[in-house]
Amino acid sequence: MTANRKDLTVVGCGFAAKYPEGGGNFSVPLQYLLGLRRMRRPALWLEIMQSTGDPRRDGLIADTFRRRLREFDLDSHYCLIIFPGSPATQDLTGTRFFGMTRRKFLDLVAGPSVLLNLSYSIRNPLLGLFRQRKLCSLDPTEVCFWMQRMEMGQSEHHEFWSIGLNIYGPGSRVPATGVRWKTYFPLVDTTLFEAAPRPPEDRFTTIGQWYWDGCIEWDSEWRDFSKKAAFEKFKNLPSLHPGARFELAMNLADDDPERKRIEDLGWHHIVPHTIARTPRLYYQYLRRSTAEFTAIKLESFAMSGWLSDRSAVYLALGRPVITEPTGADPFLPEQSGMFFVRSLEEASEAVRKVRSDWKALSKAARSCAAECFDAVVNLRKMLG
């Protein structure tokens, strides 16, 4: 279903405003809005959030959200709706609107519109206001797992898009859902980011959640799909490269014994809220890195072809990426600036290559971002 260029494109999100300290979270829908602006398409960021129960706290969160948007000249292109209860059923009764009035919002979406519904953030009855509804899955395997068991938008959308590039490919374990997925790359606005010079110190970094609160039973077995488990095979990597610095920006409490354990192994623990509280700080942290090194949770096991939005930003900045395979490598250029590693030995060799041939790998990373991940390239595919 192709959208007319004059149709309003609404990017629906339910995970940015509620986490004001998460510059990386905010960055995900931001790339869609920036891409739509480059395409000169009418666009709206629709953010939904459950009330904290404290109207003053809600107001402060709304103010922070607006300030983040203002940094990118988008504060006249958003609507934040705060629901009094759980937004599982999104009835507008009793809601508070920020960015525009309820009347203006309803008038806007009453016209020709297409909704890009990120992670099934927008649900009925709010969902039914949009003429075209495209579900955009940012967690391919988990969404498909739950689609087999409950309503996750499969009966309410006209198109289904997933960043699981290998969802139907060889080795994929992604559960069948009964819907036909189209695929696209995670978006990055390659005009916002420019390739930057090599930092003076070789720093291999990543940002994420050390623990995972998901519950997935696979083949009658409960599996640990946390970053903690994924990094275990690579735990001794810093000791193999004493001339480089390896950083993990993970949410760990001060008294969590994991902090000491990983630091004893040579990793530097970074408090993510200190380096990624805003999108600008998040981008600066990635820019100060030599490359990303990270391990993958569920999507590596499922071989979905998933790639992270964070890795897309690293590539756009000209930073190579070392990560575990997810089945995505056949969809990338031969020279992509990405290394897919399965063992400590492969990871160590990839680190060696990055340090010895950084200039060529940085150029390949930037070229790959522009060719594959660019926001306009992918939005044109999705919208026509």
N, C-alpha and C positions, 0 to 999 in steps of 0.2 A: 504494500500500500504506500504509494508515493505522496508525500506532503507537498502542497503548493508552496512556492517560495514566500508567498504573502501570509500563509497560515502562521498563527502564533505557535511557537514551539515552547512547551513547558517542560522544564527539567524537574521532576519530582524527587524529593530527597527527604529522608527522615532520620539522618544520622549525623548531620553537621552541627546544627545549632545546639543540640543537647549536650555536645561535648566541646565547650568553648576553648579548652586547652589543647585541642587536637588540630593543629595546623595541617597535618597530613590528611585527616578526614575531610576537612573543608576543601582541600585541594582537589578532591575527586570530582564533585559536581562543578567546581570552578572551571575545569578544563572544557566542559560542555558549553558553558556560557561564553567563554572566551572564543571558542571555535565558532559558535553561532554568530557572535559579533563580527568576526572576520568574514563570515558569509553574508553579512548584512541581512540576517533573518530576524524578524520580531521574536523576542525571547523573554521568558520569565522563569526565574528560579522560584519554585514553590517548595517551601520547607515546612514540614509539619513536626510538631513536638508535643509530648504529653506534659501537662503542667507539673511543676514541682510541688504544687500545693501551696506555694507562697507567691502571691501576685507580685511582690517586690522582687523576689528572686527571678521570677519569669521575666520581668521588665529588664533586669540587668543582663540576662542572657540575650534578650532581644536586642538590647543596645550593643552588646559585643558583636552579635551577628551582623548588625547594620554597619558597624565600624569595619569589620573584615571586608564586607562588600564594597565599602567606600574606597578602600585601598586600590580596588581594581575598577573604579568608576561604574559599579553595578548597583549602587544603592537606590536607583530609580527603576530597577528591573527585578524586584523580588516581592514575594508575599510570604510572610511567616504566619502560620496558623497554629495557635496553642490550644490544644484540646483539654477540657477540664478533667477527663478521665483517660482511660487507655485508648490510644488511637487505633486499636484493632478494628473497631467499627467507627468510621470517621463521619459522624453526624455533625453538622456545623452548629447545632444548638449549643449555646453557652460558650462558644469559642471566642478567642481574642485574636484580632488581626493586627499585624504590624507590616509596614511598608506600603499598604494601600487599604482602603476600606473594603468591607465585605461586598458592598454594592459594586464597586469598581472591579473587584475580582470576578464576581459572578457575570458582570457584563463582558469582561474580557474573554472568559472561557465559553461564553454562550456563542461566540463566533467560531469560525473555522480554527481548529486547534489540534495539535498532536502532542500527546504526552509521552515523554521518555521517562518511564517509571523505574528509577534506579532501585534495585533490590526490593521490588514490590513495596515501596514506601507508601504509595497512595492506594487506598482501598475504598471499597464502597461504604457509603453512598457517594462520597466525594469523587471517586474514580469515574462514576457514571456521567459526570458532567462533561467529559472529554469525548469528542467525536472519534478521534483516532487514539488508540492506546497501545503503546509498545512497551513490553516488559523487558528491561535490561538487567540481566543477571550478572552480578559482579562476583558471585561465589558459585561457580557452575555446579560443582558436585553436591554441595550441601543443599542448594535450592532444588536440584533434581531428586535428591534423597527424600526431602520433605514433600515434594510434589506427588510422590508415590503414595503418600500417607494422608495428605490433607490439601485443602484449597490454598494454593500459593499463586493465584492469579491465572491459572491455566484456562479457566472458563470465562475470563473477563477481559482478555486482551486480544487485539487483532494480529499482532506480530510478537515474536519472541526472539530476542537477541541475547547472545551470551559471549563473554570473553573467553570461553572455553574453546579454543581454536581446534582442538583435537577431539571434540565431544563425540564425533562419529568415526574417529580415526582408529588406526591400529593400536592395540593395547589399551584402549579406553575402557575404564570400569564405571563410567558415569551411568547412573541408573536411567533406564528408559522412562519417559514421562507421558508419551502420547501426544506431545506437541512437537512441532518441527522448529528446531532452533536454527537461526542464522547467526553467523559469528562475526566478531569485530575485535580489533585490538583495544586495549585500554588507551584512553585518550590522553594526549599531552599537547599543550599549545606550544608549538616549536617557535613561535615568535616571542613568547614570554621568556623563554630560556635561550641562552646562547652558550655555545661551547666555551669553557673557561680554561685558563692555563693550568698546568699540573701544579698541585699544591707542593710546597717545599718538603713536607713530610708525607711518606706513604701511609695513608690511613684507609683502612677497609672498614666500612661502616654499614649499619642497617638500623631500622627502627621498627618496632612491633610490640606484640604482646607475648610475653614469655609463656603464659599459661593459656589454656583454651577451655572455655566453659561449655562447649558444645557436647552433645550426647549422640553419638552415632554408633549403632551396632552393625558391624559388617561381617557377613558370613558367620553369623551367630557368635561373634566375638566383639567385645568392647575394646576399641583401640585408642591409644593415646596419640592424638593428632596435634599436640602442642608444639610450639617452637622449642621448648625445653627438650622434648624427645627428639625432634628433628636435628638439633644441633649436636646431639650426643656423639655421633660418628665423627664430627669435625672438632671435637673439644680440644684436641692437642694442636690445632693448626697454628696458633701464635708461637708455640715453642719451635716450630720449624722455620720461622721467619723472624728472628729477633730484631731485624732492622726495620720492621714495619709495625704499625700500631693497629690493633683490631678492636673495634668498639661495638658494643651492643647497647643500643638505646632502648631499654625494655622497662616496662612498668613493674618494678619490684619494690616492695616495702623496705624501709630501712633495716628492719630486723629479720628480713627473709634470708635464711642461710644460703640461698642460691646466689646472692650477691657475692658472698665471700668465696663460694666454690668456683664461680666462673672467673673471679679475679685471681684466685690462686692458680688457675690454668693459663693466665696470661691475657685474658680478655679485659678490656676496660669497660666497666659498666657506666652508662650515661643515663641520667634521669631524663626521660623524653620530654617532660613538660618544660625543662629548662632550655631545650634546643629546638623545640617544635611547637611552642605554644601558639604561634601565629603562622600563617602560610609563608610569610617572608622569612621568618626564622628557620622554618623547615627547609626552604629552598637554599638558604645560606649554609645550613649544615651539610646538605647534600653536595653543594658546590665546593665546600672545603675538603671533600673526600677525594681520594684517588680512584676508588671503585667501590661498588657495593659487593659485600659478601653476605649471603644469607642462605638459610636452609628453608625448605618448604614443608608445609604441614599436609593437609588432606589432599591437595591437588596433585602432589607428586605421587602419592599412592594411587590415585584414581587415573592419572595420566590424561587429564582433561584438556591439556593445552593451555592452561591458565598462565598468564603472566601478570605481574603486579603493576598497579598504577605508579607505585613508588619507583620501580625499576625503569618505567617509561621516563620518569623525570631524570633519573641518573643518566640514562642514555642521551636525552635531549641536552643535558649539560656536558656531554662528551665524556661521561664516566662509564667505563666498562662495568659489566655485571657478571658476577660469579654466583651461580645458584644451582639448585638441583633440577634435573629434567622433569618436565611435566607433559612431554609430548608436543611441545610448541616449536621445537627447533626446525622441523621441515617447513614451517610457514615463514621463516625468517630468511633474509639474504645470507649467502654463504659467509660473508664477512659482516657480522652483526655487532661485534663488540661484546657478545654474550658468551659465557662458558657454562656448559651444563655438566655438573660433576656429580659422581655417584659415591665417591670414597674420599677418605682423607688424602690419599696419594694424588688423586686427580685434582682435588682442591689445591693442594700445595703446588702442583705444576702450573695450574691456572694463575695462582698468585705470582709465581716466578715469571710467567709470560707477561702479565700485566706490568710488573715492575721493570722488565727489560725492554718491552716494546710498547710502552704506554702511548706514544704519539700516534702510531698507526691504529691502535685499538680505540683510542679516543675519537679519531676521525671516523672509524667504522661505526662506533656507537652513535654518534651524532647523525650520520647518514641513515642508519637504520631507524632512528626515531622519526626523522623527516619522512621516510618512505612508508613506514608501517604504522606508527603510533600517532602521527599528527592528527589533531582534533578535526580539522576540516576534511582530511582524507576519509576518516571514518564516519563523520556525520553525513557527508555526501552519500556514502554507501547506505546509511540507515534511513535517510530522509528522501533521497532521490534528487 
